[in-house]
Amino acid sequence: MSGAGDPAGEHRVHGMGLAMEAPTWPAITRDEAAAVLARFPGHAAIEALHWHSPRPFSAATLIRTSDGVLLLKRHDRRVRSVAGLAEEHRFIAHLAAAGMPVPELLRTGEGASAVALGEGTYELHRQAPGEDLYRDQPSWTPFRSHDHAVAAGAALARLHRAAHGFDAPARAVQPLVASFSILSATDPLAAVEAYVDARPALAAFLAKRPWRRPLASLFAAWGEGLAPRLAHQTPLWTHNDWHPSNLLWTADGGVATIFDFGLADRTCAVHDLATAIERTAFAWLALGEGRDDAIADPAAALALIAGYERISPLDAVTKVAVVRLLPLVHIEFALSEIDYFAGVVDDPDAALLAWDGYLLGHAAWFQSMAGRDFLARLREGLGLS
């Protein structure tokens, strides 16, 4: 990459499918990076910007300096304010104090871990140790091997142990957060109503379509008895976006660093574990491409859980809760993603794809023969049937 940033039109990011697309948020330029680094004392001179992230919801670049490599990430201020970033940064600091391998956040002279400049909100990290083996892969890419799934499961269990004692409340309403107010509710449809009412752009999008009936159908199919099971789970701040491209890897296939806490919030370990399976045991980007019966890998899901249980064994009640939650665990973040597309970026086509293809499409797959077979094999592998 050029030291001055990518020329217009060259930088591409992951889209909603398999194709690369022009970015919503332009690549960070060298002048922009210099202006941000000036807010951090003792920064070294910039030598080059040598990589730009293909992630679609923000802009990030690796900055080579005379004193090592830094990662600079820019969010639109409507997506993350300084206060919004501070929520997740406090969680990262807690995990670091507990010995978890997370990125080192740099701070301004005033002690802030995020700064606002123009329309952007920025965070600055030192480059974390480990190989970024999946950095050019879309987020919903399965593990390369079941050994990676085992290692990731163990790392997730360690993170959950380290998260205990972090008692911050749930995050404020903002786009692109995996919150936990719907599936834990005794009346999930009423909880959806409250969720939508708090997000005007999402409400305006859904007002144009009969959305209550399909959601009521999903809750009737999969949600019976779910809320009481989740009520017994200990509230816990969790990662909520556990997939291989949010992990850096050691040469022998272990997890070296855990990063990207943008979706972190107060949920529970069962929610985070189900999310990890949903993110990694399915080739979701191939859904609708003619091989829907072959997108799932139950062995990968079982490997992830096996790794988790090396650190934190699960009782039968918890295992049942994970399996029961799996067909619905994506719903709340899908609604948040629709809110982002409908409101922040004003992209009704992407919002519709998130509604039809993501929220409804993923849930519908679990109702198919292949989906029910996956759940049956998961129950069998966990000794539940």
Residue, then its C-alpha position, 0 to 999 in steps of 0.5 A: m500500500s502507498g504511504a499516502g493511503d490508497p488512491a480513490g477507487e483502489h481500496r476494496v472491502h468485504g461486502m455482504g456476500l463474497a464480492m469485494e466492494a468500494p468502501t463506505w468509509p474511505a481509507i485512512t490517509r497519511d495526513e489523517a494518521a499524522a493528525v491523530l497521532a499528534r494527539f498521542p504523546g511520544h509518537a514516533a515519525i510515520e514511515a508508511l501506511h502499509w495495509h488497509s483493513p478490508r472490514p466494511f464497518s470502519a476504516a483501519t490501517l497499520i502504520r509503520t513508524s520508527d518505533g514499531v507498528l501501530l494500528l489506527k482505526r477510524h469509526d464514523r461518529r454516528v457509529r461510535s462516539v468517544a463514550g461508546l468506544a470507552e465502554e469497550h476499552r474499559f472491558i479490554a483494560h479489565l481483560a488485560a489486567a486479568g492476563m488476557p492477550v488483548p491489544e495494547l491501547l495507547r492514550t492521549g496526554e489526558g488519558a483518553s483511549a479514543v479521540a474525536l477529529g472531524e467526523g471520525t472517532y479514532e482508537l490507536h493500538r500497538q500491533a499485537p503479537g501473532e499471525d493474522l492468518y484470516r485477515d483477508q477472509p470475510s468475517w464469516t469464514p469457518f476455521r481452516s482446521h478443527d485444531h483452530a476451532v479447539a484453540a479458539g474454544a479454549a481462548l473463549a473460555r479463558l476470556h469468560r473466566a477473565a471477564h468475571g468481576f467486570d460489572a459495567p452495565a449494558r452498553a448505551v443504544q448505538p449501532l452495531v452492538a450485539s446486545f441481549s434484551i430480546l432472547s432473554a425476555t419472557d415476551p420476546l416480541a414485546a422486547v423487539e417492539a421496545y428495541v425498535d422503538a429506541r431506534p428510529a431508522l430501524a423503526a422506519f425500515l420495518a414500518k414498510r413491511p409486515w415484520r411481526r408475523p415472521l418474528a413471532s413465527l421464529f419465536a414460536a418455533w425456537g423460543e419456547g422455554l428459552a427465557p427461563r434457561l437464559a435467566h439461570q445464566t450469570p450476566l457477563w460481558t462477552h466478546n460477541d463476535w468470535h470468529p477466526s479473523n478476530l484472532l491472531w495466531t501462534a505458529d503452532g495454531g494457538v491463539a496469540t491475541i484476541f481483538d475487535f471488541g466492537l460488539a462486546d456487551r453484557t450478555c452471558a457465556v451461553h450467548d457468546l458460545a452460541t454466537a461463536i458457533e454461529r459465526t464459525a461452523f457455517a459457510w453462511l456466505a454460500l447460503g442460497e448458492g445451491r448447496d444449502d445442505a452442505i454449509a454446516d460443519p457440526a464437527a467444527a462446532l463440537a471442536l469449539i465446544a471441546g476446546y471450551e470444555r478443556i478450560s470450563p466444563l459445561d453441564a448438560v443444562t448449559k449445553v442444552a441452552v447453547v443448542r436451543l439458543l443457536p437458531l435465534v442467537h443472531i437476531e439482535f445483532a441482525l436488527s442492529e445491522i439493519d439499523y446501521f444500514a437504514g440509518v447511518v449509511d442510508d443503504p436500503d438495499a443492504a438493510l433489506l439483505a440484512w433482514d431477508g438474507y441474514l435475520l430471516g434467512h439464517a433462522a430459516w436454514f435451521q428449520s430446513m432438513a439440513g438445519r435440523d440435522f445439524l442440531a441433532r448431530l450437535r445434541e448427539g455429539l454433546g451427549l444430549s440425545 
